[in-house]
Amino acid sequence: MLDRNSALHVVAAVITNKNSEVLIARRLPGSHQGGLWEFPGGKLEPGETPAQALYRELLEELGIRISIFSPLLAVHHQYPDKAVFLDVWRVREWQGQARGMEQQPVCWVTPTQLSDYDFPEANWPVIRALQAHI
């Protein structure tokens, strides 16, 4: 089992629209696991709470201001080069138009379609949970 304190703490958002589609983003080449798709989010900064990090990351990455969000799932995963604690939140309401502020591609997909995309291993428990609730 991973030690949560030694793992990289990352927040991720499952953002759903009125059509029950989920927003995913493609990691930029050159980043860790670049080219794979992910749920938007990022690392916590020192002194930041997960909710603060989620708000900041989604504003920076997507240009949206989240207003209704709640914890969804926690995933502990050991990659060959690092341990990750993925703190996943469900985002139900936001203001703004979600777009790739860092030039990353983004798209809306159904939970079933998530299986058609290449994701980092730590994301698969989230995908399975979303698909189980279709």
DSSP file (Angstrom, degrees, kcal/mol; ACC not computed):
  #  RESIDUE AA STRUCTURE BP1 BP2  ACC     N-H-->O    O-->H-N    N-H-->O    O-->H-N    TCO  KAPPA ALPHA  PHI   PSI    X-CA   Y-CA   Z-CA
    1    1 A M              0   0    0      0, 0.0     2,-0.2     0, 0.0    76,-0.0   0.000 360.0 360.0 360.0 142.4    0.0    0.0    0.0
    2    2 A L        -     0   0    0     82,-0.1     2,-0.8     1,-0.1     3,-0.1  -0.489 360.0-121.9 -78.7 145.7    1.2    3.5   -0.8
    3    3 A D    >>  -     0   0    0     -2,-0.2     4,-1.3     1,-0.2     3,-1.2  -0.806  17.6-150.1 -84.5 114.2    2.0    6.0    1.9
    4    4 A R  T 34 S+     0   0    0     -2,-0.8     3,-0.2     1,-0.3    -1,-0.2   0.827  94.2  57.1 -56.0 -33.5   -0.3    9.0    1.1
    5    5 A N  T 34 S+     0   0    0      1,-0.2    -1,-0.3    -3,-0.1     4,-0.1   0.787 110.1  42.2 -72.5 -26.7    2.3   11.4    2.6
    6    6 A S  T <4 S+     0   0    0     -3,-1.2    77,-0.3     2,-0.1    -1,-0.2   0.593  99.1  91.1 -94.2 -11.4    5.1   10.3    0.2
    7    7 A A  S  < S-     0   0    0     -4,-1.3     2,-0.5    -3,-0.2    77,-0.3  -0.485  90.4-100.7 -82.1 153.1    3.0   10.1   -2.9
    8    8 A L  E     -a   84   0A   0     75,-2.9    77,-2.9    -2,-0.2     2,-0.6  -0.637  38.4-136.5 -71.1 120.0    2.5   13.0   -5.3
    9    9 A H  E     +a   85   0A   0     -2,-0.5    35,-1.8    75,-0.2     2,-0.4  -0.729  30.6 175.2 -87.6 118.0   -0.9   14.5   -4.4
   10   10 A V  E     -aB  86  43A   0     75,-2.8    77,-3.6    -2,-0.6     2,-0.4  -0.975  20.8-147.8-125.8 134.5   -2.8   15.3   -7.5
   11   11 A V  E     -aB  87  42A   0     31,-2.9    31,-1.6    -2,-0.4     2,-0.3  -0.803  17.9-174.3 -97.3 145.2   -6.4   16.6   -7.9
   12   12 A A  E     -aB  88  41A   0     75,-2.2    77,-2.9    -2,-0.4     2,-0.5  -0.988  13.1-139.5-138.9 147.9   -8.5   15.6  -10.9
   13   13 A A  E     -a   89   0A   0     27,-2.8     2,-0.9    -2,-0.3    77,-0.2  -0.919   8.0-159.1-115.5 130.3  -11.9   16.6  -12.0
   14   14 A V  E     -a   90   0A   0     75,-3.2    77,-2.6    -2,-0.5     2,-0.6  -0.903  26.1-171.7 -98.2 100.7  -14.7   14.6  -13.5
   15   15 A I  E     -a   91   0A   0     -2,-0.9     8,-2.0     8,-0.4     2,-0.4  -0.853   1.0-169.3-100.0 122.3  -16.6   17.4  -15.1
   16   16 A T  B     -D   22   0B   0     75,-1.7     6,-0.2    -2,-0.6     2,-0.1  -0.888   5.6-153.1-115.8 144.9  -20.0   16.4  -16.5
   17   17 A N    >   -     0   0    0      4,-1.8     3,-1.9    -2,-0.4    76,-0.0  -0.377  42.5 -84.7-102.4-174.9  -22.3   18.4  -18.8
   18   18 A K  T 3  S+     0   0    0      1,-0.3    -2,-0.0     2,-0.1    -1,-0.0   0.698 128.0  57.5 -66.0 -19.0  -26.1   18.3  -19.3
   19   19 A N  T 3  S-     0   0    0      2,-0.1    -1,-0.3    91,-0.0     3,-0.1   0.263 118.1-111.2 -93.0  11.4  -25.7   15.4  -21.8
   20   20 A S  S <  S+     0   0    0     -3,-1.9     2,-0.2     1,-0.2    -2,-0.1   0.724  71.5 144.6  62.9  24.2  -23.9   13.3  -19.1
   21   21 A E        -     0   0    0     89,-0.1    -4,-1.8    90,-0.1     2,-0.4  -0.600  44.1-133.4 -88.8 156.0  -20.7   13.6  -21.1
   22   22 A V  E     -DE  16 109B   0     87,-3.7    87,-2.4    -2,-0.2     2,-0.5  -0.891  12.8-127.5-112.5 138.3  -17.3   13.9  -19.3
   23   23 A L  E     + E   0 108B   0     -8,-2.0    -8,-0.4    -2,-0.4     2,-0.3  -0.732  30.9 178.9 -86.6 128.4  -14.6   16.4  -20.2
   24   24 A I  E     - E   0 107B   0     83,-2.7    83,-2.2    -2,-0.5     2,-0.3  -0.914  11.4-155.6-125.5 157.0  -11.1   14.9  -20.9
   25   25 A A  E     -FE  38 106B   0     13,-2.6    13,-2.5    -2,-0.3     2,-0.5  -0.956  17.5-123.1-131.5 148.9   -7.9   16.6  -21.9
   26   26 A R  E     -F   37   0B   0     79,-2.6    11,-0.3    -2,-0.3     2,-0.1  -0.806  29.8-120.0 -95.2 128.9   -4.8   15.3  -23.6
   27   27 A R        -     0   0    0      9,-3.5     8,-2.1    -2,-0.5     3,-0.1  -0.409  34.5-109.6 -65.7 138.7   -1.5   15.6  -21.8
   28   28 A L    >   -     0   0    0      6,-0.2     3,-1.9     1,-0.1     8,-0.1  -0.380  36.3 -97.0 -69.7 145.2    1.0   17.7  -23.7
   29   29 A P  T 3  S+     0   0    0      0, 0.0    -1,-0.1     0, 0.0     3,-0.1  -0.325 112.3  34.6 -56.7 143.5    4.0   16.0  -25.3
   30   30 A G  T 3  S+     0   0    0      1,-0.4     2,-0.1    -3,-0.1     3,-0.1   0.192  96.2 105.2  93.0 -17.3    7.0   16.3  -23.0
   31   31 A S  S X  S-     0   0    0     -3,-1.9     3,-2.1     1,-0.1    -1,-0.4  -0.476  93.0 -70.9 -87.2 167.0    5.0   16.1  -19.8
   32   32 A H  T 3  S+     0   0    0      1,-0.3    -1,-0.1    -2,-0.1    -4,-0.0  -0.418 125.9   0.4 -57.2 123.4    4.9   12.9  -17.6
   33   33 A Q  T >  S-     0   0    0     -2,-0.2     3,-1.6     1,-0.2    -1,-0.3   0.851  97.2-168.1  60.0  37.8    2.9   10.4  -19.7
   34   34 A G  T <   +     0   0    0     -3,-2.1    -6,-0.2     1,-0.2    -1,-0.2  -0.217  63.4  32.0 -56.9 143.5    2.5   13.0  -22.4
   35   35 A G  T 3  S+     0   0    0     -8,-2.1    -1,-0.2     1,-0.4    83,-0.2   0.142  93.2 111.7  92.7 -18.1    0.1   12.2  -25.2
   36   36 A L    <   -     0   0    0     -3,-1.6    -9,-3.5    -8,-0.1    -1,-0.4  -0.498  69.8-114.4 -84.0 158.6   -2.3   10.3  -22.9
   37   37 A W  E     +F   26   0B   0     81,-3.7     2,-0.3   -11,-0.3   -11,-0.2  -0.554  39.7 171.9 -88.3 157.3   -5.7   11.5  -22.0
   38   38 A E  E     -F   25   0B   0    -13,-2.5   -13,-2.6    -2,-0.2     3,-0.0  -0.961  41.4 -95.5-154.3 168.1   -6.7   12.5  -18.5
   39   39 A F        -     0   0    0     -2,-0.3   -15,-0.1   -15,-0.2   -25,-0.1  -0.837  61.8-100.5 -86.0 130.5   -9.2   14.1  -16.3
   40   40 A P  S    S+     0   0    0      0, 0.0   -27,-2.8     0, 0.0     2,-0.3  -0.111  76.5  85.6 -57.4 149.1   -8.2   17.8  -15.9
   41   41 A G  E     -B   12   0A   0    -29,-0.2     2,-0.3    16,-0.2   -29,-0.2  -0.985  46.3-154.4 156.7-157.3   -6.4   18.8  -12.7
   42   42 A G  E     -B   11   0A   0    -31,-1.6   -31,-2.9    -2,-0.3    15,-0.1  -0.988  34.6 -36.7 172.5-172.5   -2.9   18.9  -11.3
   43   43 A K  E     -B   10   0A   0     -2,-0.3     2,-0.2   -33,-0.2   -33,-0.2  -0.353  54.7-111.9 -74.6 147.9   -0.6   18.9   -8.3
   44   44 A L        -     0   0    0    -35,-1.8   -35,-0.1    -2,-0.1    -1,-0.1  -0.571  28.1-134.0 -73.6 141.2   -1.3   20.7   -5.0
   45   45 A E    >   -     0   0    0     -2,-0.2     3,-2.2     4,-0.2     8,-0.1  -0.618  43.3 -75.4 -88.2 156.4    0.9   23.7   -4.2
   46   46 A P  T 3  S+     0   0    0      0, 0.0    -1,-0.1     0, 0.0     3,-0.1  -0.277 120.2  12.0 -54.3 132.7    2.4   24.0   -0.7
   47   47 A G  T 3  S+     0   0    0      1,-0.3     2,-0.3    -3,-0.1    -3,-0.0   0.413  98.8 127.9  81.7  -1.4   -0.3   25.1    1.8
   48   48 A E    <   -     0   0    0     -3,-2.2    -1,-0.3     4,-0.0    -4,-0.1  -0.654  54.1-135.8 -89.9 141.9   -3.2   24.5   -0.6
   49   49 A T     >  -     0   0    0     -2,-0.3     4,-2.5    -3,-0.1     5,-0.2  -0.548  30.3-108.6 -82.6 160.7   -6.2   22.4    0.2
   50   50 A P  H  > S+     0   0    0      0, 0.0     4,-2.5     0, 0.0     5,-0.2   0.899 121.0  51.6 -56.9 -40.0   -7.5   19.9   -2.5
   51   51 A A  H  > S+     0   0    0      2,-0.2     4,-2.3     1,-0.2     5,-0.2   0.907 110.5  47.9 -64.7 -40.7  -10.5   22.1   -3.2
   52   52 A Q  H  > S+     0   0    0      2,-0.2     4,-2.6     1,-0.2    -1,-0.2   0.912 112.5  49.4 -64.3 -42.2   -8.3   25.2   -3.6
   53   53 A A  H  X S+     0   0    0     -4,-2.5     4,-3.1     2,-0.2     5,-0.2   0.906 110.3  50.7 -63.9 -41.6   -6.0   23.3   -5.9
   54   54 A L  H  X S+     0   0    0     -4,-2.5     4,-2.4    -5,-0.2     5,-0.3   0.940 111.4  47.5 -62.1 -47.1   -8.9   22.0   -8.0
   55   55 A Y  H  X S+     0   0    0     -4,-2.3     4,-1.7     1,-0.2    -2,-0.2   0.943 116.3  44.3 -58.5 -49.3  -10.3   25.5   -8.4
   56   56 A R  H  X S+     0   0    0     -4,-2.6     4,-2.5     1,-0.2    -2,-0.2   0.932 113.6  49.2 -62.5 -48.3   -6.9   26.9   -9.4
   57   57 A E  H  X S+     0   0    0     -4,-3.1     4,-3.2     1,-0.2     5,-0.3   0.891 111.5  48.0 -62.2 -41.6   -6.0   24.1  -11.7
   58   58 A L  H  X>S+     0   0    0     -4,-2.4     4,-1.8    -5,-0.2     6,-1.4   0.839 112.2  49.7 -72.5 -30.9   -9.3   24.2  -13.6
   59   59 A L  H  X5S+     0   0    0     -4,-1.7     4,-0.9    -5,-0.3    -2,-0.2   0.929 117.2  41.4 -68.1 -44.6   -9.1   28.0  -14.0
   60   60 A E  H  <5S+     0   0    0     -4,-2.5    -2,-0.2    -5,-0.2    -3,-0.2   0.921 125.1  34.0 -67.6 -45.4   -5.5   27.7  -15.3
   61   61 A E  H  <5S+     0   0    0     -4,-3.2    40,-2.7    -5,-0.2    41,-0.6   0.853 136.6  15.7 -81.9 -36.7   -6.1   24.7  -17.6
   62   62 A L  H  <5S-     0   0    0     -4,-1.8    37,-1.7    -5,-0.3    -3,-0.2   0.563  91.0-121.9-119.1 -13.0   -9.6   25.2  -18.8
   63   63 A G     << +     0   0    0     -4,-0.9     2,-0.3    -5,-0.8    34,-0.3   0.757  68.9 127.9  74.2  24.2  -10.6   28.8  -18.1
   64   64 A I        -     0   0    0     -6,-1.4     2,-0.6    32,-0.1    -1,-0.3  -0.850  54.0-142.9-114.7 152.5  -13.6   27.8  -16.0
   65   65 A R  E     -C   95   0A   0     30,-2.2    30,-2.1    -2,-0.3     2,-0.2  -0.948  24.0-143.3-111.6 111.8  -14.6   28.8  -12.4
   66   66 A I  E     +C   94   0A   0     -2,-0.6    28,-0.3    28,-0.2     3,-0.1  -0.476  26.7 169.2 -78.7 146.1  -16.1   25.8  -10.6
   67   67 A S  E     +     0   0A   0     26,-2.6     2,-0.5     1,-0.3    27,-0.2   0.653  66.7  38.6-126.8 -33.9  -19.0   26.4   -8.3
   68   68 A I  E    S+C   93   0A   0     25,-1.5    24,-2.8     2,-0.0    25,-1.6  -0.957  73.0 137.1-126.1 114.4  -20.5   23.1   -7.3
   69   69 A F  E     -C   91   0A   0     -2,-0.5    22,-0.2    22,-0.2   -54,-0.0  -0.987  21.9-178.1-153.1 153.6  -18.1   20.2   -6.7
   70   70 A S  E     -C   90   0A   0     20,-2.0    20,-3.0    -2,-0.3    -2,-0.0  -0.988  40.0 -81.8-152.7 155.4  -17.5   17.4   -4.2
   71   71 A P  E     +C   89   0A   0      0, 0.0    18,-0.3     0, 0.0     3,-0.1  -0.320  43.9 170.5 -59.9 141.9  -15.1   14.6   -3.5
   72   72 A L  E     -     0   0A   0     16,-3.1     2,-0.3     1,-0.4    17,-0.2   0.730  53.8 -14.0-118.3 -49.4  -15.7   11.5   -5.7
   73   73 A L  E     -C   88   0A   0     15,-1.7    15,-2.8     2,-0.0     2,-0.4  -0.992  46.6-140.7-161.4 149.2  -12.9    8.9   -5.4
   74   74 A A  E     -C   87   0A   0     -2,-0.3     2,-0.4    13,-0.2    13,-0.2  -0.984  18.9-170.6-120.3 133.0   -9.4    8.5   -4.1
   75   75 A V  E     -C   86   0A   0     11,-2.5    11,-3.4    -2,-0.4     2,-0.5  -0.986   8.7-163.3-126.5 126.4   -6.9    6.4   -6.1
   76   76 A H  E     +C   85   0A   0     -2,-0.4     2,-0.4     9,-0.2     9,-0.2  -0.941  21.5 172.7-104.7 125.9   -3.4    5.3   -4.8
   77   77 A H  E     -C   84   0A   0      7,-2.8     7,-3.3    -2,-0.5     2,-0.7  -0.998  26.0-149.2-140.7 138.2   -1.2    4.2   -7.7
   78   78 A Q  E     -C   83   0A   0     -2,-0.4     5,-0.2     5,-0.2    -2,-0.0  -0.916  15.9-171.8-107.7 111.1    2.5    3.2   -7.9
   79   79 A Y        -     0   0    0      3,-3.1     3,-0.2    -2,-0.7    -2,-0.0  -0.522  41.7-103.5 -85.4 164.8    4.1    4.0  -11.3
   80   80 A P  S    S+     0   0    0      0, 0.0     3,-0.1     0, 0.0    -1,-0.1   0.853 121.6  32.0 -57.6 -32.8    7.6    2.7  -11.9
   81   81 A D  S    S+     0   0    0      1,-0.2     2,-0.3     0, 0.0    -3,-0.0   0.554 128.1   8.4-105.0  -9.0    9.0    6.2  -11.4
   82   82 A K        -     0   0    0     -3,-0.2    -3,-3.1     2,-0.0     2,-0.4  -0.985  61.1-119.4-166.8 155.9    6.6    7.7   -8.8
   83   83 A A  E     - C   0  78A   0     -2,-0.3   -75,-2.9   -77,-0.3     2,-0.4  -0.837  31.6-161.9 -99.1 140.0    3.7    7.1   -6.4
   84   84 A V  E     -aC   8  77A   0     -7,-3.3    -7,-2.8    -2,-0.4     2,-0.6  -0.977  18.3-160.7-127.7 135.1    0.5    9.1   -7.0
   85   85 A F  E     -aC   9  76A   0    -77,-2.9   -75,-2.8    -2,-0.4     2,-0.7  -0.950  19.9-159.1-108.4 106.7   -2.4    9.9   -4.8
   86   86 A L  E     -aC  10  75A   0    -11,-3.4   -11,-2.5    -2,-0.6     2,-0.9  -0.803   3.9-164.2 -94.5 111.5   -5.2   10.9   -7.2
   87   87 A D  E     -aC  11  74A   0    -77,-3.6   -75,-2.2    -2,-0.7     2,-0.4  -0.841  14.5-161.4 -98.8 100.4   -7.8   12.9   -5.4
   88   88 A V  E     -aC  12  73A   0    -15,-2.8   -16,-3.1    -2,-0.9   -15,-1.7  -0.721   8.9-172.6 -99.1 132.9  -10.8   12.9   -7.8
   89   89 A W  E     -aC  13  71A   0    -77,-2.9   -75,-3.2    -2,-0.4     2,-0.5  -0.914  21.5-131.1-121.8 145.6  -13.7   15.4   -7.5
   90   90 A R  E     -aC  14  70A   0    -20,-3.0   -20,-2.0    -2,-0.3     2,-0.6  -0.865  20.2-159.6 -94.5 125.9  -17.0   15.5   -9.3
   91   91 A V  E     +aC  15  69A   0    -77,-2.6   -75,-1.7    -2,-0.5   -22,-0.2  -0.938  19.4 167.1-109.2 119.8  -17.7   19.0  -10.8
   92   92 A R  E     +     0   0A   0    -24,-2.8     2,-0.4    -2,-0.6   -23,-0.2   0.716  63.3  28.5-105.1 -27.9  -21.4   19.6  -11.5
   93   93 A E  E     + C   0  68A   0    -25,-1.6   -26,-2.6     2,-0.0   -25,-1.5  -0.997  61.5 152.4-140.5 144.8  -21.5   23.4  -12.1
   94   94 A W  E     - C   0  66A   0     -2,-0.4     2,-0.4   -28,-0.3   -28,-0.2  -0.966  33.9-121.6-157.3 166.1  -19.1   26.0  -13.5
   95   95 A Q  E     + C   0  65A   0    -30,-2.1   -30,-2.2    -2,-0.3     2,-0.1  -0.926  69.4  33.2-116.0 144.1  -18.9   29.3  -15.2
   96   96 A G  S    S-     0   0    0     -2,-0.4     2,-0.6   -32,-0.2   -32,-0.1  -0.357  90.8 -67.4 105.8 173.4  -17.1   29.9  -18.5
   97   97 A Q        -     0   0    0    -34,-0.3     2,-0.2    -2,-0.1    -2,-0.0  -0.917  49.0-126.0-104.8 115.8  -16.4   27.8  -21.7
   98   98 A A        +     0   0    0     -2,-0.6     2,-0.3     2,-0.0   -35,-0.2  -0.440  47.2 150.4 -65.4 125.2  -14.1   24.9  -21.0
   99   99 A R        -     0   0    0    -37,-1.7     2,-1.4    -2,-0.2     3,-0.1  -0.971  57.1 -88.0-151.1 160.4  -11.1   25.1  -23.5
  100  100 A G    >   +     0   0    0     -2,-0.3     3,-1.6     1,-0.2   -38,-0.2  -0.580  39.9 179.7 -75.8  92.4   -7.5   24.1  -23.5
  101  101 A M  T 3  S+     0   0    0    -40,-2.7    -1,-0.2    -2,-1.4   -39,-0.1   0.697  83.8  48.4 -68.3 -19.7   -5.8   27.2  -22.0
  102  102 A E  T 3  S-     0   0    0    -41,-0.6    -1,-0.3     2,-0.1    -2,-0.1   0.037 126.8 -98.5-107.9  24.3   -2.4   25.5  -22.4
  103  103 A Q  S <  S+     0   0    0     -3,-1.6    -2,-0.1     1,-0.3    -3,-0.1   0.612  79.1 143.2  69.0  15.3   -3.1   24.5  -26.0
  104  104 A Q        -     0   0    0    -43,-0.2    -1,-0.3    -5,-0.1    -4,-0.1  -0.660  56.1-110.8 -84.1 139.7   -4.0   21.0  -24.9
  105  105 A P        -     0   0    0      0, 0.0   -79,-2.6     0, 0.0     2,-0.3  -0.438  37.7-173.4 -65.7 141.5   -6.8   19.2  -26.8
  106  106 A V  E     +E   25   0B   0    -81,-0.2     2,-0.3    -2,-0.1   -81,-0.2  -0.965   6.0 172.8-131.8 151.8  -10.0   18.8  -24.8
  107  107 A C  E     -E   24   0B   0    -83,-2.2   -83,-2.7    -2,-0.3     2,-0.5  -0.993  30.6-120.7-156.4 157.4  -13.2   16.9  -25.7
  108  108 A W  E     +E   23   0B   0     -2,-0.3     2,-0.3   -85,-0.2   -85,-0.2  -0.857  38.1 170.2 -98.4 130.5  -16.5   15.7  -24.3
  109  109 A V  E     -E   22   0B   0    -87,-2.4   -87,-3.7    -2,-0.5    -2,-0.0  -0.952  34.9-107.9-137.7 157.3  -17.2   12.0  -24.3
  110  110 A T     >  -     0   0    0     -2,-0.3     4,-0.9   -89,-0.2     3,-0.3  -0.469  38.3-108.9 -76.6 157.4  -19.7    9.6  -22.9
  111  111 A P  T >4 S+     0   0    0      0, 0.0     3,-0.7     0, 0.0     4,-0.4   0.876 121.5  54.7 -54.8 -36.6  -18.6    7.3  -20.0
  112  112 A T  G >4 S+     0   0    0      1,-0.2     3,-1.1     2,-0.2     4,-0.2   0.896 103.4  55.3 -63.1 -39.7  -18.7    4.4  -22.5
  113  113 A Q  G >4 S+     0   0    0     -3,-0.3     3,-2.2     1,-0.2    -1,-0.2   0.672  84.8  83.6 -69.0 -17.0  -16.4    6.2  -24.9
  114  114 A L  G X< S+     0   0    0     -4,-0.9     3,-1.7    -3,-0.7    -1,-0.2   0.840  81.7  63.7 -55.7 -32.7  -13.7    6.6  -22.2
  115  115 A S  G <  S+     0   0    0     -3,-1.1    -1,-0.3    -4,-0.4    -2,-0.2   0.674  92.1  64.9 -66.0 -16.5  -12.5    3.1  -23.0
  116  116 A D  G <  S+     0   0    0     -3,-2.2     2,-0.3    -4,-0.2    -1,-0.3   0.487  94.2  74.5 -83.7  -3.3  -11.6    4.3  -26.5
  117  117 A Y  S <  S-     0   0    0     -3,-1.7     2,-0.6    -4,-0.2   -81,-0.1  -0.809  84.1-116.5-113.9 150.9   -8.9    6.6  -25.2
  118  118 A D        +     0   0    0     -2,-0.3   -81,-3.7   -83,-0.2    -2,-0.1  -0.782  41.3 175.1 -87.9 119.4   -5.4    6.0  -23.8
  119  119 A F        -     0   0    0     -2,-0.6   -81,-0.2   -83,-0.2     5,-0.1  -0.837  38.3 -93.6-119.2 155.8   -5.2    7.1  -20.1
  120  120 A P    >   -     0   0    0      0, 0.0     3,-1.8     0, 0.0     4,-0.5  -0.373  45.1-109.2 -60.5 151.5   -2.5    6.8  -17.5
  121  121 A E  G >  S+     0   0    0      1,-0.3     3,-1.4     2,-0.2    -2,-0.0   0.836 115.4  63.7 -55.5 -36.8   -3.0    3.7  -15.4
  122  122 A A  G 3  S+     0   0    0      1,-0.3     4,-0.4     2,-0.1    -1,-0.3   0.715  97.2  59.5 -63.5 -19.3   -4.1    5.6  -12.3
  123  123 A N  G X> S+     0   0    0     -3,-1.8     4,-2.1     1,-0.2     3,-0.6   0.677  82.4  82.1 -81.9 -18.1   -7.2    6.9  -14.2
  124  124 A W  H <> S+     0   0    0     -3,-1.4     4,-2.7    -4,-0.5     5,-0.2   0.842  85.6  55.2 -64.6 -35.1   -8.7    3.5  -14.9
  125  125 A P  H 3> S+     0   0    0      0, 0.0     4,-1.9     0, 0.0    -1,-0.2   0.882 110.0  49.2 -61.2 -33.7  -10.4    3.0  -11.5
  126  126 A V  H <> S+     0   0    0     -3,-0.6     4,-2.4    -4,-0.4    -2,-0.2   0.929 111.3  48.4 -67.6 -45.9  -12.1    6.4  -12.1
  127  127 A I  H  X S+     0   0    0     -4,-2.1     4,-2.6     1,-0.2     5,-0.2   0.921 111.4  49.7 -61.2 -45.3  -13.2    5.2  -15.6
  128  128 A R  H  X S+     0   0    0     -4,-2.7     4,-1.8     1,-0.2    -1,-0.2   0.898 110.8  50.4 -61.7 -39.5  -14.5    1.9  -14.3
  129  129 A A  H  X S+     0   0    0     -4,-1.9     4,-0.7    -5,-0.2    -1,-0.2   0.912 111.8  47.6 -64.8 -42.3  -16.5    3.7  -11.5
  130  130 A L  H >< S+     0   0    0     -4,-2.4     3,-0.8     1,-0.2    -2,-0.2   0.909 112.8  48.5 -64.8 -42.1  -18.0    6.1  -14.1
  131  131 A Q  H >< S+     0   0    0     -4,-2.6     3,-1.1     1,-0.2    -1,-0.2   0.788 104.4  59.9 -70.6 -27.3  -18.9    3.3  -16.4
  132  132 A A  H 3< S+     0   0    0     -4,-1.8    -1,-0.2     1,-0.2    -2,-0.2   0.708 104.7  51.4 -71.0 -19.6  -20.5    1.3  -13.6
  133  133 A H  T <<        0   0    0     -3,-0.8    -1,-0.2    -4,-0.7    -2,-0.2   0.095 360.0 360.0-106.2  22.0  -23.0    4.1  -13.0
  134  134 A I    <         0   0    0     -3,-1.1    -1,-0.2   -23,-0.0    -2,-0.1   0.496 360.0 360.0 -71.8 360.0  -24.2    4.5  -16.6
